[in-house]
Amino acid sequence: MQSFKDASQLNYNADMQEDAYFNYAKLAFDLNHDPSVFDSYIKKYPELAKGDRIYSYIALAALYNRDYAGAVEAYDKIDELDNNMKSNYMKANYLRADQLIADGSYRKAVPCLKAAAYYSDKHSPFNQLSRYWLAESYYRDDDWSQSADLFKTLYNISALEGKAEGRLLPYDIAYCYFKSGDYDNAEKWFDVYVASGDKRQRRDALTRKGDCNFIRKDYGTATASYETAIKEFPQMDDLYPYYQAGLAYALTDNQKAEISLLAPTVSASPEATFYSETVYELGRAYMGVGANADARRVFTRLATAGRDSTYQARALIGLGMISVNESQFDEALGYYKKVVSEMPSSEYSEDALRAIESIYQTKQEPEQYFAYLKTLSGGQAPAESDKETMFFNAAEQIFLAENYQKALTTLQAYLEEYPNGSNILMADFYMAECYKNLGKKEQACDWYRKVIESGEGSFLELSSLNFAKLSYGLQRYSDAYAGYKSLLDNARIENNRHAAIVGMMNSAYAGKDYDAAIESALKLAADKGSSKDDIRRAQYVEAKSYLATSRRTKAFEILAKLSSATKTPEGAEAAYMIIQDKYDQGKFQDVENLVYKFSDSGTDQTYWLAKAFIALGDAFAERGDLKQAKATFESIRDGYTPSGKTDDVLDNVSMRLEKLEEMGE
């Protein structure tokens, strides 16, 4: 390869120079997986019109190696695709989208799914599945209008008939309308789904149908739908249908029906969804019918076992009210004072203070009230409550109770009410955390970015770290690199500073910014906080980056050092790469010797060991020993267990055995 490179730089003969450049580019790609030399060749010789052929070659190699992103990138550089290219292009785009969706990167999946749908037959299952996931990607990015249009188009042509996705189409359409606030159409499509008899999302569809009617204040129809969901699916780990039905009964002054429905929920686990809300409503219902003993029992359980501090405060206030009604004033004071001490600067604290004042007035003990006030705020009565602080504190308590969906609504309301409020950055951070905990990674990144761009605040460091981690997981490697760079610039915690260097290296390498990867790898190897594993990983990235930029001598010097540690992933891969390089050079005896040495090393890295034995089988075949090659491949086939769906060992072995069979072996 070096000889071709040297010849490509000589001006002695133009044709020979071009031919040398082409062969240098091909070897750089075949041996190093470095397409940049091909790019340079095409720029230098555009008149030869080899670009499409070259990029098609790169794309096919990427498909073979399951590098679907690389395949899409190569096909995108071809001006006009032939039929075979179109077929491979749409498959590469769909498989790339599948990878992105698996990581929650729906926005990046959209253009891939559009391409897959555009180049495929509109009536084929492949096209319909591509459009289904395109609609799903729009939905996950809160683009409910485009999502609904696509889902309806698929429904109207009876797409994906017999498949789970096809059966869910009415449910998907209903949710698009529900999210956009069109509850009439949402109920209509939930009805279509329920009538279909599909069980997969029936409970949720019945519940959401109830929500549609509840929001429109048709409480009778709402309770009927909720109770159908409860009857058909009597599960106690999610109490939302109970809670909503209880509210509907309360709003129609039917406390007896509410109590009958909600009474069993007290025995549910406090970990159940909507446990605190539901049990609190039951306590209120008992109070409404004068069953104070039952109300006390329910509120006491909620105050001690509930996980939501806001509802614990409400339960204490409820216990205080019951005690006042029973003239147990000292007991009531105990409940109210506990609320003030545990949740100061909250709306519940304000309510409790008013109740405390009323009790002391009733007892005609004003001096006791003033004595109590002296224990608060340095002896002065609290000033008029800061509405903004109370608003934010209420939202914060919901967030801290891990009720993230409800916290999003409350935090958004705070941000809209106080766009220049004193807690804006904290609210932005909480919004990001809510989305992260709800699994909406892309939206979480949007909000972390706001905190980072502010350039200030105590949450800047953690926002940078979380933004970088999520971006890396979403395969947004340039964003991840920027996030880790921000973390490095702002880190006060030493572990975060070290994590930033590691993250910058991994992000640059994954994003194919090899010079930046080498720079970060050298920095990581020199960092005093780096472990042996960190240093080995840094050397691995440095070597692979050198190889990807056709600096083979430097790369193999490092790989030779790494290859001694075959029990590590990096060392095992390095050993395999050296073996493969010997095969590429035609040094088949070296291949055999190195493979047996690798096998005898006691490595547990079975993937790279299997790849090494494939190279050994290829070496036998090249030397004409087809019988030994076949035996080697069969041994791998019979003894190897794949590590996952991306494991290509058995596919490679099957391909070789089929070829040997065609040759008569």
C-alpha positions in Angstrom: 0.0 0.0 0.0 2.8 2.4 0.8 4.3 1.8 -2.6 1.1 2.7 -4.3 0.9 5.8 -2.1 4.4 6.9 -3.1 3.7 6.3 -6.8 0.5 8.3 -6.6 2.6 11.3 -5.6 5.0 11.2 -8.6 4.3 13.1 -11.7 6.3 10.9 -14.1 3.4 9.4 -15.9 -0.2 10.7 -15.4 -1.9 7.3 -16.2 0.4 5.4 -13.9 -0.1 8.1 -11.2 -3.9 7.8 -11.4 -3.8 4.0 -11.3 -1.5 4.0 -8.3 -3.8 6.5 -6.5 -6.8 4.3 -7.2 -5.0 1.2 -5.9 -3.8 3.1 -2.9 -7.3 4.2 -2.2 -8.8 0.7 -2.6 -6.2 -0.8 -0.2 -6.7 2.0 2.3 -10.4 1.1 2.4 -10.0 -2.7 2.3 -7.3 -2.9 4.9 -7.9 0.1 7.1 -11.6 0.9 6.5 -10.5 4.4 5.5 -12.8 5.9 2.8 -11.1 9.3 3.0 -8.5 8.3 0.3 -11.3 7.4 -2.1 -12.9 10.8 -1.4 -9.6 12.5 -2.3 -9.2 10.4 -5.4 -12.7 11.3 -6.7 -12.0 15.0 -6.1 -8.7 14.8 -8.0 -10.1 12.7 -10.9 -13.8 13.8 -11.3 -13.6 13.4 -15.0 -13.1 9.6 -14.8 -16.7 9.2 -13.4 -15.6 6.4 -11.0 -17.4 8.0 -8.1 -20.7 6.1 -8.3 -18.9 2.8 -8.7 -16.6 3.5 -5.8 -19.3 4.6 -3.4 -21.4 1.6 -4.4 -18.4 -0.6 -3.5 -18.1 1.2 -0.1 -21.8 0.8 0.6 -21.8 -2.9 -0.1 -18.8 -3.4 2.2 -20.6 -1.4 4.9 -23.8 -3.5 4.5 -21.7 -6.7 4.7 -20.2 -5.4 8.0 -23.7 -4.3 9.2 -22.5 -0.7 9.2 -25.8 0.6 8.0 -24.9 4.3 8.8 -21.9 3.9 6.6 -23.9 2.3 3.8 -26.5 5.1 3.8 -23.7 7.7 3.8 -22.1 6.0 0.8 -25.3 5.7 -1.2 -26.2 9.3 -0.5 -23.1 10.3 -2.5 -24.2 8.5 -5.6 -26.0 10.8 -8.1 -28.3 8.2 -9.7 -29.1 4.8 -8.1 -29.7 1.8 -10.3 -32.4 -0.8 -9.2 -30.0 -2.9 -7.2 -28.6 0.2 -5.4 -32.2 1.3 -4.7 -33.0 -2.0 -3.2 -29.9 -2.0 -1.0 -30.4 1.7 -0.1 -33.9 1.3 1.2 -32.9 -1.7 3.2 -29.9 0.1 4.6 -32.1 3.1 5.6 -34.6 0.8 7.3 -32.0 -1.1 9.2 -30.3 2.1 10.2 -33.6 3.5 11.5 -34.1 0.3 13.4 -30.8 0.9 15.2 -31.7 4.5 16.0 -35.2 3.7 17.2 -33.7 1.0 19.5 -31.7 3.8 21.1 -34.6 6.2 21.3 -33.2 8.5 18.5 -36.5 9.0 16.7 -35.6 12.4 15.1 -32.6 10.9 13.4 -34.7 7.9 12.3 -37.1 10.1 10.3 -35.0 10.8 7.2 -34.0 7.1 7.0 -37.6 5.9 7.2 -38.7 8.5 4.6 -36.0 7.1 2.2 -37.0 3.5 2.9 -40.6 4.3 2.2 -39.8 6.4 -0.9 -37.8 3.8 -2.7 -40.0 0.8 -1.9 -43.3 -0.4 -3.4 -46.1 1.5 -1.8 -48.2 -1.7 -1.4 -45.4 -3.9 0.0 -45.3 -4.9 3.7 -41.8 -3.3 3.8 -43.2 0.0 2.7 -46.1 -0.1 5.2 -43.8 -1.0 8.1 -41.5 1.8 7.1 -44.4 4.3 7.1 -45.7 2.8 10.4 -42.4 3.5 12.2 -42.2 6.9 10.5 -45.5 7.7 12.0 -44.4 6.4 15.4 -41.2 8.5 15.2 -43.3 11.6 14.5 -45.5 10.7 17.5 -42.5 10.3 19.8 -41.3 13.7 18.7 -44.7 15.2 19.6 -45.6 15.9 16.0 -49.1 14.4 16.4 -50.6 15.9 13.2 -48.1 14.2 10.8 -48.3 11.1 12.9 -52.1 10.9 12.7 -52.1 11.5 9.0 -49.7 8.7 8.3 -51.5 6.3 10.7 -54.9 7.0 9.1 -53.4 6.5 5.6 -52.2 3.1 6.7 -55.5 2.2 8.4 -57.5 3.2 5.3 -55.6 0.7 3.1 -55.8 -2.0 5.8 -52.0 -2.0 6.0 -50.1 -4.6 8.0 -53.1 -6.8 8.2 -52.6 -9.7 10.6 -49.6 -8.0 12.3 -49.5 -6.5 15.7 -48.7 -3.0 14.3 -51.8 -3.2 12.0 -54.1 -4.1 14.9 -52.8 -1.1 16.9 -53.5 1.5 14.2 -56.8 2.7 15.6 -55.2 3.0 19.0 -52.3 4.9 17.6 -54.6 7.3 15.7 -56.7 7.8 18.9 -53.6 8.8 20.9 -52.5 11.3 18.3 -55.9 13.0 18.7 -55.8 12.6 22.5 -52.4 14.3 22.7 -53.5 17.2 20.5 -56.6 17.8 22.6 -59.2 16.6 20.0 -61.2 14.4 22.5 -64.2 13.8 20.2 -62.0 12.1 17.6 -59.9 10.5 20.2 -62.9 8.8 21.8 -64.1 7.7 18.3 -60.8 5.9 17.5 -60.5 4.4 21.0 -64.0 2.9 20.4 -62.8 1.5 17.0 -59.8 -0.1 18.8 -61.9 -1.5 21.7 -64.5 -2.9 19.2 -61.7 -4.7 17.3 -61.3 -7.1 20.2 -57.5 -6.7 20.4 -56.3 -7.2 24.0 -52.8 -5.7 23.8 -53.8 -2.1 24.8 -57.5 -2.6 25.7 -57.1 -1.5 29.3 -55.4 1.7 28.4 -57.9 2.4 25.6 -60.8 2.0 27.9 -59.1 4.3 30.4 -58.3 6.9 27.9 -61.9 6.8 26.6 -62.9 7.5 30.1 -60.5 10.5 30.2 -62.0 11.9 27.0 -65.4 12.0 28.6 -64.1 13.2 32.0 -62.4 16.2 30.3 -65.7 17.0 28.5 -67.4 16.7 31.9 -69.5 13.7 30.9 -68.9 12.1 34.2 -71.4 9.3 33.9 -70.0 8.0 30.7 -66.5 8.4 32.1 -67.1 6.3 35.2 -68.7 3.6 33.0 -65.6 3.3 30.9 -63.2 3.4 33.9 -65.2 0.7 35.7 -65.1 -1.5 32.6 -61.4 -1.2 32.6 -61.3 -2.0 36.3 -63.6 -5.0 35.9 -61.8 -6.5 33.0 -58.3 -5.8 34.3 -58.5 -5.8 38.2 -54.9 -5.0 38.7 -53.7 -3.0 41.8 -50.3 -1.9 40.5 -51.8 1.0 38.6 -54.7 2.8 40.3 -55.2 5.5 37.7 -58.7 4.2 36.6 -59.8 4.0 40.2 -58.6 7.5 40.9 -60.3 9.0 37.9 -63.6 7.2 38.5 -63.5 8.3 42.2 -63.1 11.9 41.1 -66.0 11.6 38.7 -68.2 10.2 41.5 -67.0 13.0 43.8 -67.9 15.7 41.2 -71.4 14.2 41.0 -71.8 14.1 44.8 -72.0 10.3 44.8 -69.6 9.6 47.7 -71.1 6.2 48.5 -70.3 4.9 45.1 -66.9 6.5 45.3 -66.2 4.7 48.7 -67.4 1.4 47.4 -65.1 1.6 44.4 -62.0 3.0 46.2 -62.1 1.0 49.5 -60.0 -1.9 48.2 -57.2 0.4 47.1 -56.0 1.0 50.7 -54.5 -2.5 50.6 -52.6 -1.8 47.4 -48.8 -1.3 47.6 -47.7 2.3 48.2 -45.5 1.8 45.1 -48.5 1.5 42.9 -49.1 4.2 40.3 -51.5 6.9 41.7 -51.6 5.3 45.1 -51.3 8.6 47.0 -53.9 10.4 44.9 -56.4 7.5 45.1 -56.1 6.9 48.8 -56.4 10.6 49.5 -59.6 10.8 47.5 -61.0 7.8 49.5 -60.2 9.7 52.8 -62.0 12.8 51.5 -65.0 10.6 50.5 -65.2 9.1 54.1 -65.1 12.7 55.5 -67.8 13.7 53.1 -70.2 11.1 54.6 -69.1 11.7 58.2 -67.2 8.5 58.6 -64.4 10.1 60.5 -62.9 6.9 61.9 -62.5 5.4 58.4 -61.1 8.7 57.2 -58.6 8.8 60.0 -57.5 5.3 59.3 -57.0 6.1 55.6 -55.2 9.4 56.1 -52.9 7.9 58.8 -51.8 5.1 56.3 -51.2 7.7 53.6 -49.2 10.0 55.9 -47.0 7.2 57.0 -46.7 4.9 53.9 -47.3 7.3 51.0 -44.3 8.2 48.7 -45.6 11.6 47.6 -44.8 14.3 50.2 -47.5 16.6 48.9 -50.2 14.0 49.6 -48.6 13.2 52.9 -49.1 16.9 53.8 -52.7 16.8 52.6 -53.3 13.7 54.7 -51.9 15.5 57.8 -54.2 18.4 57.1 -57.1 16.0 56.7 -56.2 14.4 60.1 -56.0 17.9 61.6 -59.5 18.7 60.3 -60.9 15.5 61.7 -59.3 16.3 65.1 -60.8 19.8 65.1 -64.3 18.4 64.2 -63.9 16.1 67.3 -62.6 19.0 69.4 -59.2 17.3 69.8 -57.4 20.7 69.4 -54.0 19.7 70.7 -53.9 16.7 68.5 -54.9 18.9 65.5 -52.1 21.4 66.4 -49.6 18.5 66.2 -50.7 17.5 62.7 -50.7 21.1 61.4 -47.3 22.0 63.0 -45.8 18.9 61.4 -46.9 20.2 58.0 -45.3 23.7 58.7 -42.0 22.2 59.8 -41.7 19.6 57.0 -43.0 21.7 54.1 -42.2 25.4 54.8 -42.8 27.9 52.0 -45.5 25.7 50.5 -49.3 26.2 50.0 -49.8 23.4 52.5 -47.8 25.3 55.1 -49.9 28.4 54.5 -53.1 26.4 55.0 -51.7 24.8 58.1 -50.7 28.2 59.6 -54.2 29.5 59.0 -55.7 26.5 60.8 -53.2 26.9 63.7 -54.3 30.5 64.1 -57.9 29.5 64.1 -57.4 26.8 66.7 -55.6 29.2 69.1 -58.4 31.8 68.6 -60.9 29.1 69.4 -59.0 28.2 72.6 -58.6 31.9 73.4 -54.9 31.5 73.7 -53.5 34.2 71.4 -50.2 34.4 73.5 -49.6 30.7 72.6 -50.1 31.6 68.9 -47.5 34.4 69.1 -45.1 32.2 71.0 -45.4 29.7 68.2 -44.8 32.4 65.6 -41.6 33.3 67.4 -40.2 29.9 66.6 -40.7 30.7 62.9 -38.9 33.3 60.8 -36.8 34.7 63.6 -39.7 35.6 65.7 -41.7 37.6 63.1 -44.9 36.5 61.5 -44.3 35.3 58.0 -44.8 38.0 55.3 -47.3 37.6 52.5 -46.2 34.4 50.7 -44.2 34.8 47.6 -46.6 33.3 45.0 -43.8 32.4 42.6 -41.8 30.6 45.3 -44.9 28.7 46.4 -45.8 27.8 42.8 -42.3 26.5 42.1 -42.1 24.7 45.5 -45.3 22.8 44.7 -43.9 21.7 41.3 -40.6 20.7 43.0 -42.4 18.6 45.6 -44.2 16.7 42.8 -40.9 16.2 41.0 -39.2 14.9 44.2 -42.1 12.5 44.7 -41.1 11.0 41.3 -44.5 11.8 39.7 -42.7 12.9 36.6 -45.7 13.2 34.2 -47.6 15.4 36.6 -44.4 17.4 37.4 -43.9 18.2 33.7 -47.4 19.8 33.6 -46.8 21.8 36.8 -43.3 22.9 35.8 -44.5 24.0 32.4 -47.2 26.0 34.0 -44.6 27.7 36.2 -42.4 28.5 33.3 -45.3 30.0 31.4 -46.5 32.0 34.4 -43.0 33.2 35.4 -40.9 33.3 32.2 -38.3 35.5 34.0 -38.7 33.8 37.4 -35.9 33.3 39.9 -36.1 29.5 39.6 -36.1 29.3 35.8 -32.8 27.3 35.5 -33.8 24.8 38.2 -37.2 24.4 36.5 -35.4 23.8 33.2 -33.2 21.2 34.8 -36.2 19.5 36.4 -38.0 19.4 33.1 -35.0 17.6 31.6 -34.9 15.2 34.5 -38.6 14.4 34.1 -38.2 13.6 30.4 -35.1 11.5 31.1 -36.9 9.5 33.7 -39.9 9.1 31.4 -37.6 7.7 28.7 -38.0 10.7 26.3 -34.3 11.2 25.7 -34.5 13.6 22.8 -36.8 16.0 24.8 -34.5 15.6 27.8 -31.6 16.8 25.7 -33.6 19.8 24.5 -34.0 21.0 28.1 -30.5 20.1 29.3 -29.2 22.2 26.4 -31.1 25.2 27.8 -29.3 24.8 31.1 -26.0 24.4 29.4 -26.5 27.4 27.1 -27.3 29.6 30.2 -23.6 29.1 31.2 -24.4 29.4 34.9 -26.1 27.8 37.8 -25.4 24.8 40.1 -27.0 22.4 37.6 -24.6 23.2 34.8 -22.2 20.4 35.5 -24.8 17.7 35.9 -26.7 19.0 32.9 -23.6 18.7 30.8 -23.0 15.2 32.0 -26.5 14.0 31.4 -26.8 15.8 28.0 -23.6 14.1 26.9 -24.6 10.7 28.1 -28.0 10.8 26.4 -26.6 12.3 23.2 -24.1 9.5 23.0 -26.8 6.9 23.5 -28.9 8.6 20.8 -25.8 8.3 18.4 -25.5 12.1 18.2 -21.8 12.0 18.6 -21.0 15.6 17.8 -23.5 16.7 20.4 -22.1 14.2 22.9 -18.6 15.5 22.3 -19.7 19.1 22.9 -21.5 18.0 26.0 -18.4 16.3 27.4 -16.3 19.4 26.4 -18.8 21.6 28.4 -18.4 19.1 31.3 -14.6 19.3 31.2 -14.8 23.1 31.2 -17.2 23.3 34.1 -16.4 20.2 36.2 -15.8 20.8 39.9 -15.9 17.1 40.7 -12.7 15.2 39.8 -14.6 12.1 38.7 -16.7 14.2 36.3 -13.6 15.8 34.8 -12.2 12.3 34.2 -15.5 11.2 32.7 -15.4 14.2 30.4 -12.1 13.1 28.9 -13.3 9.5 28.4 -16.5 10.8 26.9 -14.8 13.1 24.5 -12.6 10.3 23.3 -15.4 7.8 22.8 -17.7 10.4 21.2 -15.0 11.6 18.7 -14.1 8.0 17.8 -17.7 7.0 17.3 -18.3 10.1 15.3 -15.3 9.3 13.1 -13.5 12.5 14.1 -10.3 10.5 14.4 -7.8 13.4 15.0 -9.9 14.6 18.0 -10.2 11.0 19.2 -6.4 10.6 19.2 -6.0 13.9 21.0 -8.4 12.8 23.7 -6.9 9.3 23.9 -3.5 10.8 24.6 -4.9 13.0 27.2 -6.7 10.1 28.9 -3.6 7.9 28.9 -1.7 10.7 30.6 -4.4 11.5 33.1 -3.4 10.7 36.7 -7.0 9.4 37.4 -6.9 6.8 34.6 -7.0 3.2 35.5 -5.3 0.4 33.6 -8.6 -0.3 31.8 -8.8 3.4 30.9 -5.3 3.4 29.5 -5.9 0.3 27.5 -9.0 1.7 26.1 -7.2 4.9 25.2 -4.5 3.0 23.4 -7.1 1.0 21.5 -8.9 4.1 20.3 -5.6 5.7 19.4 -4.6 2.6 17.3 -8.0 2.2 15.6 -8.0 6.0 14.8 -4.5 5.7 13.3 -5.7 2.7 11.2 -8.8 4.5 10.1 -6.7 7.3 8.7 -4.2 4.9 7.1 -1.4 5.5 9.6 -0.7 1.7 9.7 2.8 1.7 11.2 1.7 3.7 14.3 -1.5 1.6 14.6 0.2 -1.8 14.5 2.9 -0.7 16.9 0.1 -0.1 19.5 -1.9 -3.2 18.5 1.2 -5.4 19.1 1.4 -4.1 22.7 -2.4 -4.6 23.2 -2.4 -8.1 21.8 -0.6 -9.5 24.8 -3.7 -9.0 26.9 -6.0 -11.4 25.1 -8.4 -11.7 28.0 -9.6 -8.2 27.5 -11.9 -7.1 24.6 -9.3 -4.6 23.3 -6.4 -7.1 23.5 -8.4 -9.9 21.9 -9.5 -7.6 19.0 -5.9 -6.5 18.6 -4.7 -10.1 18.3 -7.4 -10.8 15.7 -6.5 -7.7 13.7 -2.8 -8.7 13.6 -3.8 -12.2 12.4 -6.1 -10.7 9.7 -3.3 -8.4 8.6 -0.9 -11.4 8.2 -3.6 -13.1 6.1 -3.9 -9.9 3.9 -0.2 -10.0 3.4 -0.4 -13.7 2.4 1.7 -14.9 5.4 -0.5 -17.9 6.0 1.9 -19.8 8.2 2.1 -16.8 10.5 -1.7 -16.8 10.6 -1.7 -20.4 11.7 0.9 -19.9 14.4 -0.8 -16.7 15.8 -4.2 -18.3 15.8 -3.0 -21.3 17.9 -1.1 -19.0 20.2 -4.3 -16.9 20.6 -6.3 -20.0 21.3 -3.8 -21.3 23.9 -3.8 -17.9 25.7 -6.9 -18.9 27.7 -8.9 -16.0 26.4 -12.7 -15.9 27.1 -13.3 -13.4 24.2 -15.0 -16.0 22.1 -16.1 -13.6 19.3 -12.6 -12.5 18.4 -11.3 -16.0 18.8 -13.9 -17.3 16.4 -13.1 -14.5 13.9 -9.4 -15.5 14.2 -10.3 -19.2 13.4 -12.3 -17.9 10.4 -9.1 -16.3 9.2 -7.3 -19.6 9.8 -9.9 -21.4 7.6 -9.4 -18.8 4.9 -5.7 -19.3 5.1 -6.1 -23.1 4.6 -8.4 -22.4 1.6 -5.8 -20.1 0.1 -3.1 -22.8 0.4 -5.5 -25.3 -1.3 -6.2 -27.3 1.8 -10.0 -27.2 1.3 -10.7 -30.2 3.5 -8.9 -28.6 6.5 -10.7 -25.3 5.8 -14.1 -27.0 5.8 -13.2 -28.8 9.1 -12.2 -25.5 10.6 -15.5 -23.8 9.5 -17.6 -26.7 10.7 -15.9 -26.7 14.1 -16.8 -23.0 14.5 -20.4 -23.6 13.3 -20.9 -26.5 15.7 -19.2 -25.0 18.8 -19.9 -21.3 18.7 -22.7 -19.5 20.5 -23.6 -16.0 19.1 -23.5 -13.2 21.6 -26.4 -11.2 20.1 -28.2 -10.3 16.9 -25.2 -8.2 15.6 -22.9 -11.2 15.9 -21.8 -12.0 12.4 -19.6 -15.1 13.0 -22.1 -17.8 12.0 -23.2 -15.8 8.9 -19.6 -15.6 7.8 -19.1 -19.3 8.4 -22.3 -20.3 6.6 -21.3 -18.2 3.6 -17.9 -20.0 3.4 -19.3 -23.4 3.8 -21.8 -22.8 1.0 -18.9 -21.6 -1.2 -16.9 -24.8 -0.4 -19.9 -26.9 -1.2 -20.2 -25.2 -4.6 -16.6 -26.1 -5.2 -17.3 -29.8 -4.5 -16.1 -30.0 -0.9 
